[in-house]
Structures are given as structure tokens and as C-alpha cells.
Amino acid sequence: SNPLISVSNNGDMEIRSFIIEHFTQETQSPLLKTENDGVLRLVDVILSSDKRVKEIDGNIIPTETSVKTTPFLEAHGKLVVLTDVVFEPSQFINSNAILLVGTDGATNHQLISQGSTFNVNPGEKNFLDSNQFTTIFKNSAFNGVKATTKVNNPSTSNKRNAVQQETCGWTSASVNIVDGVGYFESTTFKDLGDGALKINSGGIVTLKEDVQLYGNNPPDSKLGRNIICSGNASSNAQLFAYSSSFKDVGTDGNSGAISLNKWILADKDTCQITGSVGDGKTLLFTPQIQSIKATGNEKKTGIDIEISGNSLFKCGKLYLQVSIKPKSDSNEDVITTKQYKLEEHATVWDRDTSVSASIGEDDLVKKGNKLIVSVLVQADDSSLQDAEIVAGGSKISEVEGFTKGGLSTGALIGIIIAAVAVVVIVIIVIICCVYCQKKKALENDVGYQEKKKRAKYHDPGAVPMDENRW
């Protein structure tokens, strides 16, 4: 079958105020297609995968949703203009919703979007794939939605973007740009579980200051997916963006405050980043430390560490640094340090606000050494730098209770209780001994014996009969 509408050669077509439904039958053709120098303009148009029925009262309602295997729009031509166009949520298998493939370089192929809305369902492929095209988006929005159709298809059984807890990496995006230009102004990327943008080799993307990216993370995960920037040895990828474009999600579900976490996955060798977003030391996320406490463990075989803060994600970027100062009689001038990857020593790490870790005794962590523990973060240049701290917080802690020959708190309490018990017993023994000695001394006293004899009579003052002189 052929496309519903095909514009080729020098054709120029405008469609205004229509609802255009995708094919209900299986097909190998896109719904709309341009070729050669063809120009297609859509104004106030809704593109939908739903079949609609007109009721008796004149209302038009969607009655059926089916999975699509070909794009809404496939463009090879000169120009596509989308003005106030809405792409309704649709489920695609092995297909993009919009496919742009130029043949004469990006300057000869353009897509311009003004005031359009792109509702994006998670899919196997990018929602919009652009190769050798110049794409311009103004006052537009890419909004992620949950899949409305459950597809029983082996190729979708494995999610292409399962969260990688160790690296926090991902490979897909809703908009993919290769060997072309992407210009975004007053445009929003929101709730896109597959990620927002991917800039490949030869891709040049500009995000103006009024662009907003927020909530772009998989369901039930706080690990963001805003931008992938990765070229190759012969052709770099380029990104210009402002730090202020990256937002937290507000309490109302819309954009909130500027986020410290940019969630940009960039290849430092093949991606060139400019603009204020490139000034940060970490493009992926920025951990913040509220407090850290380090103590000798119960058995004195190492140290236990408790960390609290924000954005403490398991992305292989956090390290513990243990430092030891030389003794006063040492000739060394430098503090000896050693780094420990937090994932390898964490004992409890089930949230992004707190971590419990333990470091066993080794060549550095030894009883009797004065130890200091701090938190480092791996920057984009792979160097380890001091982690950010929450206002009023601390990222350094001296290790307590790990002195040489020291005793644990429990042992100290036991010793104190035992000592008190011994003292009490000694006091009781002394009292008993004093009492016994005093009693014995009284028994040997003659006056005391006479008093005992008189105590046998009713009258304590009476004298024995043999003492009366009648």
C-alpha cells in the first residue's frame, strides 16, 4: 500500500484543521511522506492512531487503538512545517513516530515546529529520528506518557533501557540527532522515560535558556535521563545549553527549582559541551553530603561509616577517602591517604539520602592511627574531587573509638558495672567484719556479761539474791 499523502518533486501541500488517523490495516508505508523537493505544511492537525466514529449527535469519539509499525511522518524532502500540531499517544513496534532522512546535507532539509505537542509513549525506537536534517522547535513540548496498549511481542519483552545501577547509563532517547542540527527554543522535555535527547556524531544541538528538561526518568526510579552526547573519532557531537534549563519536578508536577543533577551522559573525548552547563564538574549528577560519622566497629576490626545527604546514587561515582596524619616524631610531611569505592564497602544503601559502609583493618586503617574520613566524587575528567555539602553540613569526620588497645563501648560499660559490683561487695564484707569484731569484743567484756544476767529478770534494776544482806 501507499502512504495516505505523498509529496514529491516540487510539490507543496498544506493540510489545515484535520484529524488524520493512521492506517488500521497492516502496511509497510508511512502515513505521510515527502521526497525530493517536496514541502508539507500541517496546521492545527491532530495525528492519531485511534480509529474514530461519529455518533448520532455529531460527537466524534475514538473507539479503537492499534499498534503501528510505520511512522506518522517520513520525510526525505525539502521542508516540513508543523504549526499547532498534536501527535497523540501511540504505540509503535520497530518504528519511529517521525523519521527524517536527508540526502543532500542538513542545510537542504528542514523540519520546523511551532506550538506543537508530541506525546511520547515508551518504544523500541526513538520517537523522532533525524539524520542530515535541520530541526527547529519553538514553543513546543515533548511529553512522556504511559503506554496505553499492551503489546505481546517478543521483541519488546526485554526493555531496551533497564536501569544500570552501577553506571546509571542508558542508550536511548525520544529525539535522536545524527549529522544534523537541532535548535530548541521555549520547548519542554518532560516525563520521558526513554530519555530526552541523544546527540550522535555530527549532531549540533542548541538549547536556548527557556528550554526546560525535568522528570525524564524511568518509572519508579530517580535516575534521570536527559541527554546523551557521544560522537566518534572523526566527527564529534556538540551541545550548547544553559545550566538553568535542567529542573527538579515541582510539587505540582511541573518544573521546579534548578536541579544540581543535569543527567547528561557525555563522552569526554567525542562530545563538546559549551554554555553554562559545561561549567559544572559533574554533568551526570551532583551528590551532596549533609553529615558523615566514622567509628571503630564493635569488634575493633575496622571502622563503620554513616553518611547522610542528597542524590547519593549508586552510579560508581562516590568514594570514601581515609587519611592518616604522620606521628609527631615522623619525618613525613604529607598526609597518607587511600580511596575506597563506596559500592564495594556499602553495607546498607537502599535510598539516595543515606548510606552505611564498613572498611576493614588494612595497611592504612589500623588501631592507634588518627584517621579522618571524607567523601569524594568522580568528576567528568575522571579525577576525584571533594563532594559538595549541604548548607551547614560536613563532609569530613574523625574516626572515634578506634584507638590502639582501646575497648568498645559495650566492653567499657561491662567493666564499669563489674567494678561497681566489686566495690559494693567489698563494702558489704567490711561492714560484716566490723560487726563481727565488735560483737566479739562485747562478749569478752565483764560488765557486758553482768548486764546480760540482769536482763534475765523482770526488773532490770534488781540484784541477785545472793547479794542481799538480810
C-alpha positions in Angstrom: 0.0 0.0 0.0 1.0 3.6 -0.5 1.1 6.5 2.0 -2.1 8.3 2.6 -0.4 11.5 1.5 2.9 11.7 -0.5 4.5 15.0 -1.6 7.4 14.7 -4.0 9.3 16.6 -6.7 8.4 20.3 -6.4 5.0 19.6 -4.7 3.8 21.9 -1.9 0.8 20.8 0.2 -0.9 22.3 3.2 -3.4 20.5 5.4 -5.3 22.6 7.9 -7.7 21.7 10.8 -7.9 17.9 10.2 -7.7 14.8 12.3 -5.6 12.3 10.4 -5.8 8.7 11.5 -3.1 6.2 11.0 -3.8 3.1 8.9 -5.9 0.5 10.7 -4.6 -2.3 8.5 -1.0 -3.6 8.4 1.1 -1.7 6.0 4.7 -1.0 5.0 4.1 2.6 4.2 4.2 5.7 6.5 1.0 7.7 6.9 2.6 10.9 5.4 5.7 11.1 3.2 7.8 13.7 1.5 10.5 13.3 -1.1 12.8 15.3 -3.4 12.0 19.0 -3.0 8.5 18.3 -1.6 7.0 20.6 1.0 4.4 19.6 3.5 2.7 22.0 5.9 0.4 20.9 8.7 -1.7 23.5 10.6 -4.0 22.7 13.5 -3.8 19.0 12.7 -4.2 16.0 15.1 -2.3 12.8 14.2 -3.8 9.8 15.9 -3.5 6.0 15.9 -7.1 5.8 17.2 -10.0 4.9 15.0 -12.8 7.4 15.4 -16.5 7.0 15.0 -19.0 9.8 14.5 -22.1 9.4 16.8 -25.6 10.4 16.0 -25.3 13.6 18.0 -22.3 14.6 15.9 -19.6 13.9 18.5 -16.5 12.1 17.3 -15.0 9.6 19.7 -12.0 7.2 19.5 -13.1 3.6 19.6 -10.0 1.5 18.9 -6.3 1.7 19.4 -3.9 -0.5 17.5 -0.1 -0.8 17.4 1.6 0.8 14.5 4.6 -0.5 12.5 5.3 2.6 10.3 5.7 6.3 11.1 3.2 9.0 11.1 5.6 11.1 9.1 8.6 10.0 7.0 10.4 13.0 5.4 13.1 13.0 2.7 12.0 16.2 1.1 12.9 19.8 1.4 10.7 21.2 4.2 8.1 20.1 6.7 6.3 22.7 8.8 4.2 21.7 11.9 2.1 24.5 13.3 -0.1 23.7 16.4 0.1 20.0 15.5 -0.7 17.4 18.1 0.8 13.9 17.9 -1.5 11.7 20.1 0.0 8.9 22.2 0.6 5.9 20.0 2.4 2.6 20.4 5.0 1.7 17.7 6.8 -1.6 17.1 10.1 -1.4 15.2 9.3 2.1 14.0 9.7 5.8 14.8 6.8 8.1 15.0 8.7 10.7 12.9 11.6 9.7 10.6 13.7 12.4 9.0 16.3 11.2 6.5 18.1 13.8 4.3 20.2 13.1 1.3 21.8 16.4 0.5 23.1 17.5 3.9 21.3 19.2 6.8 21.1 22.6 5.1 18.9 21.3 2.4 16.3 19.5 4.6 14.3 21.2 7.4 11.6 20.5 9.9 10.1 23.5 11.7 7.8 23.0 14.6 5.8 25.9 16.1 3.5 25.4 19.1 3.2 21.6 18.5 2.8 18.9 21.1 4.5 15.5 20.8 3.0 12.9 23.2 5.6 10.1 23.5 5.0 6.5 24.6 8.0 4.4 25.5 9.0 2.4 22.5 11.7 0.3 20.9 13.0 3.2 18.8 13.3 7.0 19.1 10.1 8.9 18.8 11.8 11.3 16.4 14.9 10.2 14.4 16.7 12.9 12.5 19.6 12.3 10.1 21.0 15.0 7.9 18.2 17.4 8.8 17.9 20.8 10.4 15.2 20.6 13.0 13.8 23.8 14.7 11.4 23.6 17.6 9.8 26.7 19.1 7.1 26.8 21.8 6.7 23.0 21.5 6.6 20.2 24.0 7.7 16.6 24.2 5.6 14.9 26.9 6.1 11.4 28.1 3.0 9.2 28.7 2.5 5.7 29.9 1.9 3.1 27.2 -1.8 2.8 26.5 -1.6 -0.5 24.6 -0.1 -3.7 26.0 1.8 -5.4 23.2 2.5 -9.1 23.3 5.6 -9.1 21.2 8.9 -11.0 21.9 11.0 -8.1 20.7 9.6 -5.9 23.5 9.9 -8.4 26.3 13.3 -7.0 27.2 13.3 -3.3 27.9 15.9 -1.6 25.9 16.7 0.7 28.8 16.8 -1.3 32.0 18.3 0.8 34.8 22.0 0.1 35.2 22.5 0.6 38.9 26.3 0.5 38.7 26.8 3.0 35.9 23.5 4.8 35.6 23.9 4.6 31.8 21.3 4.5 29.1 21.3 4.3 25.3 18.1 5.7 24.0 16.2 8.9 23.8 13.0 10.4 22.5 14.8 12.7 20.0 17.8 11.4 18.2 20.0 13.7 16.0 22.8 12.5 13.7 24.8 14.6 11.2 22.3 17.4 11.6 21.2 20.4 13.6 18.7 20.7 16.4 17.6 24.1 17.6 15.2 24.2 20.6 13.6 27.4 22.0 10.8 27.6 24.6 10.5 23.9 24.4 9.8 21.4 27.2 11.1 17.8 27.6 9.0 16.2 30.3 8.5 12.7 31.8 10.3 10.9 29.0 11.2 7.5 30.5 13.5 6.6 27.5 15.4 9.9 27.8 15.0 13.3 26.2 17.8 13.9 23.7 20.6 11.9 22.0 23.3 13.7 20.0 25.4 11.5 17.9 28.3 12.1 15.5 27.9 15.2 13.5 25.0 16.4 15.7 24.9 20.0 16.7 22.2 20.9 19.3 21.4 24.3 20.8 19.1 24.6 23.8 18.1 28.2 24.5 17.8 29.4 28.1 14.0 29.0 28.1 14.2 25.3 27.3 13.2 23.0 30.3 14.0 19.4 31.0 12.5 17.7 34.0 11.1 14.4 35.2 12.9 12.4 32.5 13.5 9.2 34.3 12.1 5.6 34.2 9.1 4.8 36.3 9.9 4.1 39.9 13.4 5.5 39.5 15.1 8.7 40.5 17.9 8.2 38.0 17.5 10.8 35.3 17.9 10.6 31.5 18.2 14.0 29.9 20.9 14.0 27.3 23.3 11.6 25.7 26.2 13.3 23.9 28.6 11.0 22.0 30.3 11.3 18.7 33.1 9.4 17.1 36.8 10.0 16.4 36.1 11.7 13.0 33.0 13.6 13.9 32.2 15.0 17.4 28.8 15.7 18.9 28.2 19.2 20.1 25.9 20.6 22.7 25.2 24.2 23.8 23.0 24.5 26.9 22.3 26.6 30.0 22.5 25.1 33.4 19.2 26.7 34.3 17.3 24.6 31.8 17.6 21.5 34.0 14.9 21.5 36.6 13.6 19.5 39.5 10.0 18.3 39.4 7.8 20.7 41.4 5.1 19.7 43.9 2.5 20.3 41.2 4.3 18.0 38.7 5.6 20.9 36.7 9.1 22.4 36.6 10.5 23.4 39.9 13.9 24.8 41.1 17.1 24.5 39.1 18.5 21.0 39.6 22.0 20.2 40.6 21.6 16.9 38.7 21.9 17.5 35.0 21.8 13.9 33.9 23.9 14.4 30.9 25.8 11.3 29.8 28.7 12.7 27.8 31.8 11.1 26.2 34.6 13.5 27.2 36.6 12.5 24.1 33.9 12.9 21.4 31.4 15.4 22.9 32.0 19.1 23.0 29.8 20.9 25.6 29.6 24.7 25.8 27.3 27.1 27.7 26.9 27.4 31.4 26.0 23.7 31.8 29.6 22.8 30.9 31.0 24.7 33.9 30.0 22.0 36.4 32.5 19.4 37.4 29.9 16.6 37.1 27.4 16.5 34.3 25.6 13.4 35.4 24.6 14.2 39.0 25.9 16.1 42.0 25.9 14.3 45.4 25.6 16.5 48.4 26.8 15.5 51.9 24.8 16.5 55.0 26.9 14.6 57.6 29.4 11.8 58.0 30.2 9.8 61.1 33.0 7.3 61.5 33.6 5.0 64.5 35.5 1.8 65.3 33.3 -1.2 64.9 32.2 -3.4 67.8 35.0 -5.9 67.4 37.6 -3.3 66.6 38.4 -4.9 63.3 37.7 -1.9 61.2 35.6 1.3 61.0 31.9 1.8 60.4 30.7 4.9 58.5 27.3 6.6 58.3 26.6 9.1 55.5 23.6 11.3 55.0 22.8 13.7 52.2 21.1 14.2 48.9 21.5 12.5 45.5 23.6 9.6 46.9 23.1 7.4 43.8 24.8 4.1 43.2 26.4 5.2 40.0 30.0 4.3 40.7 30.9 7.9 41.3 31.3 8.1 45.1 34.4 7.3 47.1 35.5 7.3 50.7 38.9 8.8 51.4 40.7 7.7 54.6 43.6 10.0 55.7 46.2 9.5 58.4 48.4 12.2 59.7 52.1 11.2 60.5 53.2 10.9 64.1 54.9 13.9 65.7 58.3 12.1 65.6 57.9 11.2 61.9 59.9 13.0 59.2 57.0 12.7 56.8 55.2 15.9 55.8 52.4 14.5 53.7 49.2 13.0 55.0 48.9 9.4 53.8 45.5 8.7 52.1 43.7 5.9 50.5 40.4 5.8 48.5 37.7 3.2 48.7 34.9 2.9 46.2 31.7 3.3 48.2 29.8 0.5 46.3 32.4 -2.0 47.4 32.1 -1.2 51.1 28.5 -0.2 51.5 26.5 -2.4 53.8 23.1 -0.6 53.6 22.3 1.5 50.6 18.6 1.4 49.8 17.9 5.1 49.3 19.6 8.1 47.9 19.7 10.0 51.2 21.8 7.7 53.4 24.5 5.1 53.2 26.1 2.8 55.7 29.6 1.4 54.9 32.4 -0.5 56.6 36.1 -0.6 56.0 38.1 -3.5 57.4 41.5 -3.1 59.0 44.3 -2.9 56.4 47.7 -1.3 55.8 46.2 2.2 56.4 43.2 1.6 58.7 44.9 0.5 61.9 44.2 0.9 65.5 46.3 3.7 67.1 46.3 5.8 63.9 44.5 9.1 63.9 42.1 8.6 60.9 40.0 11.1 59.1 37.2 10.0 56.6 35.8 12.2 53.8 33.6 11.8 50.7 34.9 12.3 47.2 33.0 12.3 43.9 34.4 11.3 40.5 34.3 14.3 38.1 33.8 14.1 34.4 37.5 14.1 33.8 37.8 11.0 36.0 39.6 12.9 38.8 38.4 12.5 42.4 37.2 15.8 43.9 35.6 16.8 47.2 31.9 16.2 47.3 29.5 19.2 47.7 28.0 19.7 51.1 24.5 20.8 52.1 24.5 24.3 53.7 25.6 23.8 57.3 26.7 20.3 56.7 30.0 18.5 57.0 31.8 16.0 54.7 34.7 15.1 57.0 34.7 13.0 60.2 37.5 12.0 62.6 37.3 8.3 63.4 36.3 7.7 67.0 36.7 4.6 69.2 39.5 3.0 67.1 42.5 3.8 69.3 45.2 1.2 69.9 44.3 -1.2 72.7 41.0 0.6 73.1 37.8 -1.0 74.2 34.4 -0.9 72.7 31.6 1.0 74.3 29.9 -2.3 75.4 33.1 -3.6 77.0 33.6 -0.3 78.8 30.1 -0.4 80.2 30.6 -4.0 81.3 33.8 -3.1 83.1 32.2 -0.2 84.9 29.3 -2.3 86.0 31.7 -5.1 87.2 33.8 -2.5 89.1 30.7 -1.1 90.8 29.6 -4.6 91.8 33.1 -5.4 93.3 33.1 -2.1 95.3 29.6 -2.9 96.7 30.7 -6.4 97.7 33.9 -5.1 99.4 31.9 -2.6 101.3 29.4 -5.3 102.5 32.3 -7.6 103.5 33.9 -4.8 105.5 30.6 -4.0 107.3 30.2 -7.6 108.2 33.7 -7.9 109.5 33.4 -4.8 111.6 30.1 -6.0 113.1 31.5 -9.4 114.0 34.6 -8.0 115.6 32.5 -5.5 117.7 30.2 -8.3 118.8 33.1 -10.5 119.9 34.7 -7.7 121.9 31.4 -7.1 123.7 31.1 -10.7 124.6 34.5 -10.6 126.3 33.6 -7.5 128.4 32.8 -8.4 132.2 30.4 -5.5 132.5 28.6 -6.7 129.4 28.1 -10.1 130.9 26.7 -8.7 134.2 24.2 -6.7 132.1 23.1 -9.9 130.3 22.5 -11.6 133.7 20.3 -8.8 134.9 18.4 -8.8 131.7 17.1 -12.2 132.7 14.9 -10.7 135.5 11.7 -8.7 135.0 13.2 -5.8 137.0 16.3 -4.6 135.1 17.4 -2.8 138.3 17.1 -5.9 140.6 20.2 -7.6 142.0 20.8 -11.3 142.5 19.5 -12.9 145.8 22.9 -13.9 147.0 23.9 -10.4 147.1 21.1 -9.3 149.5 22.1 -8.9 153.2 19.0 -9.8 155.3 
